[in-house]
Amino acid sequence: MRKVVLALLVVMAFCLIAPVAFAQAGDQATGQATNWVAITSGFAMAIASGACGIAQGRASAAASEGMARNPGAAGVIQNMLILALVLIESMALYTFAIIFIKVR
């Protein structure tokens, strides 16, 4: 649990410090401009896809274990698994839709 809290604190600190680190005055900008929206959108999609993969794997493992322990409830567990997988996958699809709208 401590590792998870520490990881979340590190990510939160990075998110708070990053805008200051990448800040640049408009008149001092030289050279070719970097499209940070596209780069951060790629990272967002990667994080969303990774989180979906982990969540789907855990949900499938839990459903398989539940079906193995109680074969009589396999139909109900399967229906709940399908609903859960649809909701989990929608996170990646919403992320993709937001990126598609934002990056042009």
N, C-alpha and C positions, 0 to 999 in steps of 0.2 A: 504494500500500500504506500509505503514511503517513496518507492521509486516512481510510482504513478504521480503522486503529488509533486515530487521534484521535477519530473518531466513536464507536467502542466505548468509549473512555475517558470521553468526555463523557456517554454514556448510563449507564455504570456509576457515574460521580460523581453524576449526577442521581438514580439509584436509591438511592444511599447517603444522600444529603442529604434527599430528599423526606420520609421518615418523621419526621425531626427537625423539618422546616419545618412539617409539618401536625399535629404533636403538640399536643394540647390536654387540659388537665386536665378530668376528668369533672365536678367541681363548678363549674367556671368556664364551662361550656358554656351559652351563651345563644342564644335565637332558635331557628330551625328547624334541625334536624339535617340535614346533607347526607349522602346515601347515596353514600359514596365507592366502595363495592363496585360499584355499577351503573356509575358513571363510569369506573372503572379497567377494568371488564369490557368496556365499549365500546371503550376504547383497545386492550385486548388483542385483541379480535376484529378491529379495524381493522389492527393490526400483523400478525396472523396471515394475514388475507386479502391484505394487500399482499405479504407474503413469499411466499405461495402463488402469487399472480399473477406475480411476478417469476420464481420458480422454474419455473413451468409454461412461461412464455415462453422461458426459456433452454433448458429441456429440449426443447421443440418445435423451436427453432432448431437445436440441436445434432443432433437426429434428422433434420431436413430436410437439413441439410448432409451428414450421413453417408449418407443415401439418395441424394443427388445424386452423391456421390463414388463410391459402390459400390452400384449398383442391384441387384446380385445378393444383397446382404445386407439388402434392404429388409424382408423378412418378420421376420427376427430383430430388426432395429432397431425395427420397429413394435411387436413384442411387449414389448420392453424399455421402450419409450416408454409404452405403456399401463400397465405395472406401475409405472413411475416416477411417472406422473401420478396413479395411485391412491394411492400412498404420500404424495405431496405434498399431495393434497387431504385426506387423512386428518388432516393437521395442523390444518387449519381446522375440520374436523368435531369433532375432539377438543377444540379450544378452545371451540367452540360448546357441546358437551356439558358441559364443566366450568362454563362460564358459566351454562348453563341450570340446573345443579344448585345452584350457589352463590348465584345471585341469585333470590330468591323473592319 
